[in-house]
Amino acid sequence: MESTQIKTKKIQPSDRILNIPKYVFAQLAELKQEAMNRGVDVIDISIGNPDGATPKPVVDVAIRAIQDPINHGYPNFRGKPELRQAIADWMQKRYNVEINPKTEVQTLIGEKEGLANVALAYTNPNDINIIPDPYYPVLCRGTLIAGGKPYFVQLKEENKFLIDLSEIPTEIAKKAKMFFINYPNNPTGAIAPKSFLKDIVQFCKEYGILLISDLAYGEVCFGDYRPYSIFNIDGAKDVAMEFHSFTKTFNMAGWRCGFAIGKEEFISNLYAMKSNVDYGTSTIIQDACIEALTMPISYVKDIMDIYHKRREVMAKGFSDLGFYAPRSEATMYFWIKIPPKFKTSMEFTKYLLDKTGVMVTPGSAFGAMSDDHFRVSLVQPNDRIKEVFERFKKAGIRYE
């Protein structure tokens, strides 16, 4: 019998995976590992990964929870009632915002997951979502994965990195489905006055846009400054959702926990998406989160005091080398222009790593309009931060 050859088609991933931008933080991890393999003592001030321990009361509760067999089964999809109540109490205590714990709270496996899932829940193919540049990557990636089209609005230093709503064309505003904001801002450190939040709520009401407020850095603030919740603005609940993280507030990056709040309709749609793709936050971690939200606020203040001291050392170090590095009133970041002799932020990043063993984040990680900046994080103790600038001086790194 004559054999016939069957031409096998090549197995290909989806277009959305092929077209999604490369995640720069993965590339940075590879560069860091290559340097470490060469024996380089890398000082990593790139990713905002808190280096401090989770407060002991939180850890103690988690240990007890993991020993209880009742917590070994599937968790509650929405989050256990006790955690949702603790979240509502936290919002009342810290932001003077009233939230119904039964219908207006959704727990998350980290805020990043929630921000991606809400984009999937609301974005149809070719829908337009408005996104500031620079931006935390997931604020854009959810739109891309859903087949939507990001419309980028540049955050300009001369405007204190606040969105200029007048730069958004009317035809874009009429078509837009979602509008993502993040204040206190990653990576710029910018803060939003109440007047700005009023304007953006009114803008979203006028054009029927769902406003997504990422408040991951709501507690990472210094001095007397306190950020606003979007729900401190009258009428915001009609058009807005707000997302919170335990990562920076409680040194709980690896625990993967956060929450979203908003009116019942919006939370229900997020819940519908999440319940089809995951099973909710581990009950063990939920118990730890309850302890975090209910323990004395002094634990949070102690963490912020550490960041404040590091901020002073970092600001002086860059200033002494000619960089413009103003102190922000919030977040754990500095957003700084690359020296003019470098063409791209990745070129500068690789140069620093090669010459000094210091890892920073290139501005290109946060959008195409941000390639002239780099970001550093306050995630090393003061002695290591001081060593960064000793290495810079030795290598002749200056802004010139």
Buried (B, 14 or more C-beta within 10 A) or exposed (E): EEEEEEEEEEEEEEEEEEEBEEEBEEBBBEBBEEBEEEEBEBBBBBBBEBBEEBBEBBBEBBEBBBEEEEBEEEBBBBBBEBBBBBBBBBBEEBBEBEBEBEBBBBBBBBBBBBBBBBBBBBBEEEBBBBBBBBBBBBBBBBBBBBBBBBBBBBBEEEEBBBBEBEEBEEEBBEBBBBBBBBBBBBBBBBBBEEEBBBBBBBBBBEBEBBBBBBBBBBBBBBEEEEBBBBBBBEEBBBBBBBBBBBBBBBBBBEBBBBBBBBBEEBBBBBBEBBEEEBEBBBBBBBBBBBBBBBBEEEBBEEBBEBBBBBBEBBBBBBBEBEBEBEBBBBBBBBBBBBBEEBEBBBBBBBBBBEBBBBBBBBBBBBBEBBBBBBBBBBBBBBEBBBBBBEBBBEBEBEBE
